[in-house]
Amino acid sequence: MMVPSFQQTVGFSVQDTLSLFWLHSTSEQATYPRELFDNFLIEFPGRRVGYEYVARIGARLEKEGSLTSFTNSRKKYYHITELGKKRLQEYQKTYFQRFSEITAVIDRFYYQLTKNGVQPSGEVALLHDDFRSYLAKLLSVKDVVRYMALHISLSRSSFYMAQVEDQLNALFGWAPSNGYLYQIARDMEEQNLLVGYWPDERRTVRYLHSTEEGAAFYRVVSQSLTERITHIRGYLHYIMAFLDKPGGSQT
């Protein structure tokens, strides 16, 4: 399964990510480019970035005044400056709210799928409209809808798609558009993952129930969604750790 990088999905460019990594790392202790490059590959496995580019971003931040440098044992070390601290706080201010709300939704999905860790507590608030497009890039919305529809179908004799929307909003604080929900429902009927029927001639509500094919596909889509959300959740929590410190302005 190909999972898009965090930078691709959330709009955080490689330069933004490396700048944030430089500023955050050097706010804790002085570091040199090779050390930072190695740490970046550990923290972002699978993210392809060259050492020269990492070093160039450090030099650029120094030129801008965000980092300062000194030489020790023929190694050039960088440390954050007051200007760099202000820039790090700007990253915090710009991205913290966006990522914290998205992370809350992803954490709920993760617990629903894996039951690992502690169940997210607190009221499930609806995701702000400004952040919905970002979440849609992170998730396979089609898989989310198929998962929830099949999940409901396995515990009820019949259901309708408005109940899928209600369940998504109640559990996660987010659901795709009504039109997209019904488009997925039609696709699932065509694939025999669900069977639908009209209970009366008014044809106002179409009821659905499970099939053997749907029950088998439920395991497939659950696994795929779990892998994707686990991967994305790791990126989000790591970036959130950066954005939540230092300075404490967002906590």
Secondary structure, 3 states (H helix, E strand, C coil): CCCCCHHHHHCCCHHHHHHHHHHHHHHHCCECHHHHHHHHHHHCCCCCCCHHHHHHHHHHHHHHCCEEEEEECCEEEEEECHHHHHHHHHHHHHHHHHHHHHHHHHHHHHHHHHCCCCCCCCCCCCCCHHHHHHHHHHCCHHHHHHHHHHHHHCCCCCECHHHHHHHHHHHHCCCCCHHHHHHHHHHHHHCCCEEEECCCCCCCCCEEEECHHHHHHHHHHHHHHHHHHHHHHHHHHHHHHHHCCCCCCCC
